[in-house]
Amino acid sequence: MDATRRQLDQDRRQQAGRVAYWTEPAGELSETVVIVNRSPDPVSNVEMMFYAPDAGVDPAEHEWLALQLDSWTMPPCTRLVLSPGPIDAFLLGYGIEQGGAPIRAIRFVDSDGQSWERSESGLVAAEYSESDSASGSGILSRGTARREPAEHCDE
């Protein structure tokens, strides 16, 4: 029974396990965010989560800030490169100076409609819809992300 349950969980996580993010330095304080979907299926409702108390913002006012990628679907085998300018502008709208609140997680919905959250501590199924736990949110337009083919894609 345990083996069957583990196999079902592994199957459910298969696509989500191929979605990741990382940052690359872009100057003294800013970072470029890279989000990659290495699966053969699209993901949707991709959003970046920033932890505002890292910047000294009162958690009672804004604990988590969510920046969504314009509600569009991220195609299979795609890498998105987001320059720091639009991200810094979004955070500045909440009084957070450049580099003050680094990205802590991404959220997305897989092709089966399951919500996921990927952070430094791993991948977990999410029990909420996008921005439910965010105290502030914004949307980045499609033109702010450079789209490239993803390397090591399982097509």
Backbone bond lengths (Angstrom), bond angles and torsions (degrees), N, CA, C in turn:
res aa  C-N    CA-C-N  psi(-1)  N-CA   C-N-CA  omega(-1)  CA-C   N-CA-C  phi
1 M - - - 1.448 - - 1.532 111.29 -
2 D 1.355 117.08 -44.35 1.464 120.40 179.67 1.526 111.40 -62.24
3 A 1.329 116.79 -38.28 1.468 120.49 179.98 1.523 110.30 -64.76
4 T 1.315 117.64 -40.27 1.463 121.66 178.16 1.527 110.84 -64.22
5 R 1.313 116.25 -43.21 1.466 121.46 178.98 1.537 110.62 -63.46
6 R 1.321 116.18 -43.05 1.476 119.75 178.19 1.521 110.92 -63.52
7 Q 1.332 117.61 -40.38 1.463 121.21 179.59 1.524 110.74 -65.46
8 L 1.332 117.29 -41.76 1.466 120.67 177.45 1.530 110.77 -62.22
9 D 1.331 117.21 -42.49 1.462 121.14 178.50 1.526 110.58 -64.69
10 Q 1.317 116.10 -41.86 1.468 120.04 178.96 1.533 110.79 -63.75
11 D 1.313 118.01 -42.69 1.463 121.78 178.20 1.529 110.90 -61.93
12 R 1.341 115.60 -41.78 1.462 120.87 -179.06 1.525 111.56 -65.39
13 R 1.321 117.29 -33.36 1.458 122.67 -177.15 1.530 113.34 -88.58
14 Q 1.323 117.51 -6.10 1.457 120.65 -171.98 1.532 113.02 -55.00
15 Q 1.309 119.26 -51.70 1.460 120.92 -179.57 1.524 110.68 -68.57
16 A 1.317 116.98 -47.56 1.464 120.95 -177.38 1.521 111.33 -58.96
17 G 1.312 117.58 -33.10 1.457 121.62 179.58 1.515 113.38 -65.97
18 R 1.317 117.09 -13.70 1.469 121.62 -179.91 1.529 112.70 -101.04
19 V 1.325 116.00 9.80 1.464 121.49 177.12 1.526 107.19 -110.57
20 A 1.331 116.43 128.78 1.464 120.31 -175.85 1.524 110.52 -146.51
21 Y 1.322 115.16 172.88 1.462 121.37 174.41 1.522 108.95 -146.81
22 W 1.300 116.24 158.42 1.451 122.89 171.66 1.520 108.14 -158.35
23 T 1.311 115.61 170.47 1.465 120.19 178.36 1.518 109.17 -119.91
24 E 1.317 114.56 154.74 1.463 122.52 176.28 1.526 107.39 -130.93
25 P 1.336 118.02 137.01 1.467 120.36 -179.08 1.536 111.54 -58.08
26 A 1.327 115.12 141.45 1.468 121.68 177.72 1.531 107.73 -141.30
27 G 1.301 116.42 69.80 1.461 119.74 -176.12 1.513 110.27 100.97
28 E 1.317 115.45 -171.42 1.463 120.62 -175.47 1.526 113.52 -65.39
29 L 1.324 117.44 -46.81 1.461 120.79 -172.78 1.519 114.50 -114.50
30 S 1.305 118.46 -20.83 1.466 121.40 -173.22 1.518 112.03 -92.34
31 E 1.324 114.16 160.00 1.454 121.02 176.89 1.525 109.98 -134.17
32 T 1.310 115.33 143.33 1.451 121.85 169.68 1.525 106.09 -86.19
33 V 1.332 117.28 135.46 1.458 121.42 178.41 1.526 108.20 -102.84
34 V 1.322 116.43 132.41 1.462 122.54 177.63 1.526 107.50 -117.71
35 I 1.325 115.75 126.71 1.467 121.94 176.69 1.519 106.65 -120.21
36 V 1.316 116.72 132.31 1.457 119.88 -176.70 1.530 110.81 -129.21
37 N 1.328 114.95 136.73 1.460 122.83 172.95 1.522 106.42 -114.63
38 R 1.323 116.91 100.74 1.466 121.46 -178.12 1.526 112.03 -93.06
39 S 1.309 117.27 10.78 1.460 120.00 -179.09 1.533 110.32 -91.83
40 P 1.325 116.87 162.22 1.466 120.74 177.67 1.527 113.08 -81.94
41 D 1.335 117.52 7.98 1.459 122.44 179.38 1.525 109.61 -124.11
42 P 1.331 116.82 152.28 1.469 119.49 178.58 1.523 112.16 -74.65
43 V 1.339 115.84 160.14 1.462 122.53 169.54 1.518 107.07 -124.22
44 S 1.321 116.62 155.63 1.463 119.89 -177.23 1.524 110.54 -131.54
45 N 1.333 114.89 174.56 1.463 122.96 177.75 1.529 112.77 50.22
46 V 1.324 115.81 44.04 1.458 120.76 -179.88 1.524 109.06 -73.50
47 E 1.328 115.32 130.99 1.456 119.53 176.61 1.523 109.97 -143.23
48 M 1.315 114.59 151.31 1.456 122.41 177.74 1.520 107.97 -102.06
49 M 1.322 116.79 140.80 1.454 122.35 -179.10 1.529 109.53 -114.53
50 F 1.334 115.41 128.29 1.461 122.47 179.32 1.520 108.20 -117.15
51 Y 1.334 116.60 138.10 1.457 121.69 -179.41 1.522 108.63 -96.71
52 A 1.319 116.64 103.78 1.458 122.57 -171.97 1.524 114.86 -63.96
53 P 1.350 120.46 -34.68 1.465 117.71 179.25 1.523 114.17 -59.65
54 D 1.340 118.18 -17.73 1.462 120.23 173.71 1.527 110.51 -59.16
55 A 1.324 116.40 -26.52 1.464 121.64 -178.46 1.526 111.81 -98.80
56 G 1.306 117.02 8.14 1.459 120.14 179.93 1.520 113.39 82.62
57 V 1.336 117.76 12.28 1.463 121.11 177.67 1.529 108.13 -77.95
58 D 1.309 116.71 136.75 1.456 122.29 -178.85 1.529 110.11 -58.80
59 P 1.350 118.68 119.35 1.461 120.55 -178.98 1.529 113.37 -59.46
60 A 1.324 117.79 -26.04 1.465 119.85 177.88 1.524 110.54 -68.04
61 E 1.347 116.49 -25.35 1.459 120.73 -179.71 1.525 111.42 -89.92
62 H 1.318 116.47 -54.71 1.475 122.11 -179.89 1.511 109.39 -144.37
63 E 1.332 116.55 101.13 1.460 118.39 177.93 1.525 110.37 -86.73
64 W 1.320 116.98 -55.42 1.458 122.30 179.90 1.522 109.15 -116.44
65 L 1.327 116.48 138.85 1.458 122.40 175.32 1.524 108.01 -119.04
66 A 1.318 116.86 132.50 1.459 122.24 -177.42 1.519 109.19 -112.89
67 L 1.315 116.15 132.11 1.458 122.37 177.11 1.514 107.55 -121.19
68 Q 1.326 115.51 107.20 1.464 121.74 -174.97 1.525 111.12 -90.06
69 L 1.323 115.70 149.91 1.458 122.01 178.45 1.520 110.88 -90.67
70 D 1.301 117.18 68.51 1.467 125.57 169.64 1.525 115.93 49.27
71 S 1.334 118.66 28.69 1.468 123.86 175.77 1.524 113.89 53.44
72 W 1.305 117.48 22.47 1.454 118.38 178.57 1.507 110.61 -99.04
73 T 1.301 115.08 162.42 1.450 121.74 -177.47 1.525 110.02 -84.88
74 M 1.321 115.78 133.93 1.461 121.51 175.82 1.518 107.43 -87.46
75 P 1.327 116.59 116.01 1.463 119.38 -176.06 1.531 112.92 -62.74
76 P 1.319 115.79 163.57 1.466 119.55 175.78 1.524 110.25 -62.86
77 C 1.320 115.70 154.10 1.469 122.43 173.37 1.523 112.34 52.31
78 T 1.329 115.60 45.26 1.463 121.36 -176.09 1.514 110.63 -124.44
79 R 1.310 114.31 144.27 1.466 122.63 174.93 1.522 106.75 -119.96
80 L 1.337 116.42 127.33 1.456 121.79 176.50 1.523 108.75 -106.75
81 V 1.322 116.10 132.55 1.459 121.60 177.89 1.522 106.79 -116.06
82 L 1.330 115.98 117.04 1.465 121.78 -176.95 1.522 109.29 -108.95
83 S 1.310 116.00 114.83 1.458 120.40 -179.69 1.526 109.76 -69.01
84 P 1.330 117.30 156.31 1.461 119.98 -174.53 1.524 114.93 -69.40
85 G 1.320 119.91 -23.57 1.463 121.20 -175.36 1.508 114.86 -52.22
86 P 1.332 119.94 -57.86 1.464 120.75 -179.95 1.526 113.14 -64.43
87 I 1.329 117.76 -33.66 1.461 121.19 178.26 1.526 109.81 -67.66
88 D 1.343 116.13 -46.52 1.474 120.32 178.37 1.529 111.01 -61.04
89 A 1.330 117.18 -38.80 1.470 120.61 179.85 1.533 110.28 -65.24
90 F 1.320 117.39 -41.45 1.469 121.62 177.08 1.522 110.55 -59.70
91 L 1.333 117.40 -49.80 1.459 121.32 -178.57 1.521 111.73 -65.50
92 L 1.329 117.46 -36.37 1.464 120.86 178.82 1.530 110.65 -61.75
93 G 1.326 117.11 -30.74 1.459 121.57 176.29 1.523 112.56 -61.46
94 Y 1.323 117.45 -18.92 1.467 122.55 176.42 1.529 111.11 -106.47
95 G 1.313 116.77 13.55 1.455 121.17 177.75 1.513 114.45 80.33
96 I 1.331 116.92 17.13 1.462 120.96 -178.27 1.531 108.52 -99.62
97 E 1.315 115.88 119.54 1.458 121.60 -179.42 1.521 110.84 -69.00
98 Q 1.317 115.63 161.59 1.458 123.39 -179.83 1.531 110.67 -50.30
99 G 1.317 116.70 127.38 1.455 122.29 179.18 1.512 114.85 78.75
100 G 1.321 118.34 3.65 1.459 121.60 -173.84 1.511 115.77 -78.75
101 A 1.310 118.43 -24.49 1.466 120.88 -178.49 1.530 108.61 -137.43
102 P 1.312 116.97 89.60 1.463 118.92 179.91 1.526 111.61 -67.05
103 I 1.310 115.36 158.29 1.460 120.87 177.10 1.528 108.98 -63.16
104 R 1.331 116.15 137.61 1.465 121.45 -179.38 1.529 112.43 -113.76
105 A 1.354 117.67 -19.29 1.462 120.41 -177.76 1.524 109.49 -168.11
106 I 1.324 115.28 164.78 1.463 121.02 166.51 1.513 106.76 -123.90
107 R 1.314 115.24 153.20 1.457 122.56 173.94 1.521 107.27 -124.24
108 F 1.315 115.33 150.25 1.460 119.96 178.91 1.519 108.95 -163.02
109 V 1.328 115.37 168.71 1.459 122.16 178.12 1.523 107.66 -118.86
110 D 1.338 116.51 128.00 1.465 119.86 -178.89 1.531 111.02 -79.12
111 S 1.320 116.16 179.33 1.468 120.42 -175.20 1.525 112.93 -68.88
112 D 1.340 117.79 -13.58 1.464 121.61 175.86 1.522 112.74 -93.12
113 G 1.350 116.66 0.77 1.457 120.64 179.48 1.519 114.79 88.33
114 Q 1.326 118.31 6.54 1.466 122.60 178.60 1.529 109.62 -83.71
115 S 1.331 116.46 132.56 1.464 121.79 175.65 1.519 109.47 -84.56
116 W 1.341 115.69 141.55 1.462 122.51 -179.28 1.511 109.82 -134.27
117 E 1.330 114.75 155.55 1.460 121.28 171.48 1.514 108.08 -131.23
118 R 1.336 114.92 127.68 1.459 121.05 175.92 1.524 107.50 -113.19
119 S 1.329 115.87 126.54 1.469 121.58 177.15 1.524 107.61 -133.91
120 E 1.319 115.98 -176.67 1.461 120.01 177.54 1.516 111.43 -60.55
121 S 1.316 117.51 -26.11 1.458 120.26 -178.66 1.529 113.22 -88.84
122 G 1.321 118.77 -0.48 1.449 119.99 174.70 1.516 114.14 130.38
123 L 1.322 114.62 -162.73 1.460 123.50 -176.44 1.517 108.77 -114.38
124 V 1.335 116.16 129.00 1.467 120.60 177.39 1.522 109.45 -134.29
125 A 1.339 114.65 146.18 1.458 119.44 172.86 1.522 107.03 -68.12
126 A 1.312 116.45 136.01 1.464 120.98 -177.54 1.517 109.45 -98.42
127 E 1.293 116.37 138.49 1.455 122.46 -179.13 1.523 112.21 -100.60
128 Y 1.308 117.44 16.99 1.462 121.94 -176.89 1.513 108.99 -134.32
129 S 1.302 116.40 163.49 1.457 119.62 173.95 1.522 107.58 -90.10
130 E 1.328 116.42 169.59 1.464 119.38 -175.17 1.519 112.04 -56.09
131 S 1.298 115.28 140.35 1.464 125.50 175.64 1.526 114.84 66.61
132 D 1.333 119.60 6.20 1.467 120.02 179.58 1.524 112.48 -58.62
133 S 1.340 116.34 -39.42 1.459 118.27 -176.70 1.527 111.82 -98.24
134 A 1.320 117.52 6.77 1.465 120.45 -179.59 1.522 109.79 -90.45
135 S 1.322 115.38 140.52 1.459 119.81 178.19 1.525 111.44 -93.42
136 G 1.312 116.68 -7.49 1.454 121.67 175.95 1.515 108.26 -151.98
137 S 1.331 116.46 148.17 1.462 118.06 -178.85 1.522 111.09 -150.63
138 G 1.308 114.43 162.77 1.453 122.10 177.91 1.513 109.39 -154.43
139 I 1.321 115.47 174.47 1.462 121.15 -178.77 1.524 109.05 -131.00
140 L 1.331 116.20 132.24 1.466 121.90 173.84 1.525 108.31 -96.89
141 S 1.299 116.86 135.39 1.461 119.70 178.31 1.525 110.79 -76.43
142 R 1.306 115.82 161.06 1.468 121.62 -177.97 1.521 112.83 -55.60
143 G 1.302 117.11 -36.05 1.460 120.95 -175.76 1.512 114.39 -68.36
144 T 1.326 118.72 -12.21 1.463 120.52 -178.19 1.522 112.59 -83.16
145 A 1.320 118.31 -12.84 1.462 121.35 -179.51 1.525 109.66 -109.86
146 R 1.318 114.69 132.36 1.468 119.55 173.46 1.525 107.22 -86.67
147 R 1.317 116.14 127.59 1.454 122.00 -178.14 1.528 110.06 -99.52
148 E 1.335 116.20 132.67 1.459 122.56 179.39 1.522 108.72 -137.38
149 P 1.339 116.87 159.66 1.468 118.35 172.86 1.525 109.87 -68.04
150 A 1.302 117.53 142.61 1.471 121.94 178.19 1.515 109.98 -84.23
151 E 1.318 115.88 137.51 1.458 121.08 174.48 1.521 109.22 -79.72
152 H 1.323 117.10 156.48 1.459 123.33 176.47 1.515 112.00 56.68
153 C 1.326 116.07 42.73 1.453 121.21 -178.33 1.531 109.83 -90.05
154 D 1.331 115.90 140.36 1.458 121.92 -179.89 1.511 111.45 -92.28
155 E 1.301 116.79 72.43 1.465 119.19 178.60 1.491 110.29 -86.70
